């Protein structure tokens, strides 16, 4: 094979997010093994890789703590573990995508990497919905929450969450991709526009359900605070502070989730593959930050996980039977 043949054999260097020139058209590069100095690394890819590294480290610690701590077996921690596992896999997927797109140009690797990322992020978003459902029922059915039936329901939710997410991730691998029909490509190659539209529509459904459930949770919290005030014949400052704190926490959760994913979900619907790739990067990067913030909101703020961290890093925090009781999601 001579030099002219090598030049003619071209392929997109990034399996997930291809580079584009100023006009938004895809740039093509030779598939030959050439010094990486001739192909500067895209700064956006570096930021995605760094984001994936932080995500993987944060969530790996959460998964390890929940797995090795026998007291963290309540339904709430099963769901937090599912969320942390999904985010951990998403972080690993971002790292692998960065490595593969500069080391290999195989279509098979591209499909597997994108499918892995779709499944991981879908499981993360679905796990957030499952946690919201769990928090609602922990308040709505507070007396029967700590029962065997609740644990079975949580396991069923986790199974459904991962089942649907894996199916969404397998679609590109099983043939629903645009490798043979470039005209059907979306802003995220090799996903088709129909597939990306399905993912965006699913996100809006999940977001709408979360909004509805958290609104109901706010109503329940306010009603409980009012009932306590009536029983004590006054509304104390501590009750007011606790109620405001609960409502503000819910606002932070929804605000973080919406601010992270909404830009990318909207751009998936309105964006086209011929648009400059910087728009895809600029909307996708904040979406990855949600997986970075999740362990802070749902895990590290929890007193039981903080206690487990103290035992892990200090080894001097003595627990007793009463302190090991897992709190319900309504207390978080």
Phi, psi and omega in degrees: 000124181269178185297323182294325178292323180294323181291324183287338180274105187235159179199158177288131187285332182253115181290338182261307185227094185293149175291158176218154178274190185298335180268001177089001181279150184287133175272145179242145183229159180292146180272000181287158181280102182241157179306136182295345180292335180284345181234088182303143180287134179293125180302327178296322178295324178296317180296321177295320179293317177297319177300316178297324179295314178297317180300313182297317181294313180301311187281334175297322178294318179296314180299317181296318181296313182293322183291321186263003179251108184298333183284347182263066181237009178292160181307321181301318183285335173297317180289320177296322176296321176296317178297315181295323178295316179298314180293324176299314179294324177297317178297317177297321179298321178295322178293315180296322178299318179297318182292314185290324186289344176252358180246334182216158180230033182281136176295326179296315178297321179299314180295317181294317181295313180295318178298321178297317179292319179299313180297319182293311181291326176295319177295325178295311180296319180294324178294326176297320176295318180297321177296320178298316177299317180297319179295322180295313182289334177293335176267320184288323178238058186298326185287331182250010185297313183277064180232166180295328180297321179297318180297320178296319178297321179295316178299323178293319177297318179296318179297316179295319179302310183285329178296312179295319182295317179296320178299317178297323179287333181280341184305313179296322182292325182278359174129347180275075180216175186248022182295324181267345179230081183303334182293341181265004183292154177252192178290345179241095178285137013257027178285142176282163179295325178295319179295316179295322177297319177299316180295317180295317179296322178297321178298316181296326176295313179298316181296319178296318178296320179295318177301315181296315182293319180291330174295318177294323178298318178299319179296319180294317180298314180295322179293320177296318179296322179293321179295320177296320179296321179292322179294324181265002176066014174195159178255100185290162179296324181296321177294319179297317180296317180296319179295314178297321180295318179296316180294319179294324177297316178297321179295321179295317180299309181293320180297318179295315181297314181294316181295330182283314191260333185302314181302316181291321180297318179293318181293330176298330181276324187256342183284156177231152184298337180279352177290153178306135184294343180298330178294321179294314179300315186293336178264331180285321183301313177298330179296324178291335180295336178298321178290339177280328182273333183308311181296333178288317183286313191263339185246299189291343176275350182281133184296323181292320177289323175299321178295318178295323176296321179297318178295320182293315187267332183255320181070013185237008182265108183275130178249152176237182186298321182287325183283343181274356180293128180285135178280157177281161179301332181292344179269352185272000000 
